Amino acid sequence: MIDSPNRMITLLCSGNSMGVYIPAIQIQYQCRRQGVPVEVCVLENVYLDQVRSKIPATRSAFHNHFQLAKKSAQFARDISSALDSMKTERLLNAWKQERRIRFVAFTGFWIPLLEAYREMMDPTPLDVELLRMDAGDSVSYDLYGERCNAFKNVRFFSAEHNCILREFPITDLPPVPFKQRETGIVVHGGGWGIGNYREAMTQLAASRDRVAVLAFSPEEINPHKKITHYMHDPQWQPWLTNEDGQHSFPPLAVVEPGEDLSYYNRNHYPPLFDVIRNAKAIVSKPGGYSLFESFAAATPIVFLEPFAKHEAVNASFWIGQGFGIWFERWAEDNFSDRSLEPLYRNLLFAKEIEFPGGRYYATENYGKV
């Protein structure tokens, strides 16, 4: 029995994008709720120290200069040179010693490590799922091309076939009726606060009664009677664990003028999702995880300028499904609910349809390997 494969599910994500980090934390919760052993591994924990230490500065640069962020996507490369060979060897040897064979990856940047581990474990086969979190091919998967086909690719949306294949469950809470949504409009720039969301916020505050904004830093918060500001804890980093030794969602606070920030969190979904459930629209760049939030909450997306070509595919796909609209098109209708409510109804109707893949659960094949 010592040589029997370890049934633990290892979730491989990265702090480079909240769109591939947050789903891993959600699946971690789902596995533990079902009594399935699970561990989250964040790619940055095997980076060279000098590489990882530069990430906060890069994040700030991308926040301040959207064109720089867009250029970085165009020149993405294999991350092998950023890896610490000793940390990588230690990780792979620990997996081998524990006989781990079940992996779920949320980004293609783990592929070189999975290939190396597959060689170490030969002839024992691995059960690896690559989760495609976008309607097209994101930068990390596009980079490795055909090498992705050595593993099982799991898609949720297919722009190629213009269909939804399966749902990523965020919560079992039902969508809030459109007329009862009190948040107004949620505006954000994704996990790294990039894009032209601040300009959109200014326009919406002049036209709408209520706007909720996820601020990137305290410096960009200017009190406004129509705007509720939220902010993630700037001390939180995805590669660090909390006081319980676990990776968690980024803690969130509501910014109240003149009061200290009080950050809070949830175990099973990111706290910002409560705000999104009660919003009439999400105004954001077309990140893949935003599609999951939109679908789960039946909250339409108003799309800002994409960060990379896969985000442009996301926007075109969502708009084609009748779930979203470009910001400029909404502006032509004076940011009216008339443009949003039909999108909400389309999302509600789609949620009632049974998809070929149903709901995705990492534990589907547990015990069947």
Number of C-alpha atoms within 10 A of each C-alpha: 4 7 8 9 17 16 19 19 24 22 24 23 29 25 19 18 16 20 23 21 27 24 24 28 23 20 25 25 18 20 20 12 11 9 10 17 15 21 18 21 19 21 20 22 19 20 21 17 13 10 13 15 12 10 14 13 10 14 17 15 15 20 19 14 14 17 13 13 20 17 13 14 16 12 8 12 14 14 12 13 11 15 19 18 14 11 14 18 15 13 17 19 14 12 17 17 11 16 18 21 22 22 21 22 24 25 24 25 22 21 20 15 16 19 13 13 20 17 11 14 16 9 8 12 13 18 15 19 18 22 19 22 25 25 28 22 20 22 20 19 21 15 16 16 11 9 14 16 10 10 15 13 14 18 20 21 24 19 17 10 9 13 16 22 18 18 21 20 19 19 13 8 9 11 18 16 14 19 10 10 18 15 20 21 27 28 27 25 22 20 19 19 22 27 25 18 23 18 9 18 21 12 13 21 17 11 15 17 13 19 24 24 22 25 21 22 14 12 7 10 18 10 12 11 10 16 23 20 23 24 21 22 17 13 7 14 15 22 21 15 12 13 7 7 8 13 22 28 27 24 19 21 20 19 20 13 12 6 8 10 16 12 15 14 15 13 13 17 20 19 18 20 16 12 17 26 26 23 26 28 28 25 27 26 30 27 27 23 20 23 28 21 21 22 24 24 27 31 33 32 32 25 28 23 18 20 21 19 16 21 23 19 22 28 28 19 24 25 18 14 16 17 27 30 22 18 18 14 13 18 15 10 11 14 17 13 15 11 18 21 18 15 23 26 18 16 23 20 11 17 16 8 10 13 15 10 13 15 14 16 14 20 17 9 10 14 9 7 11
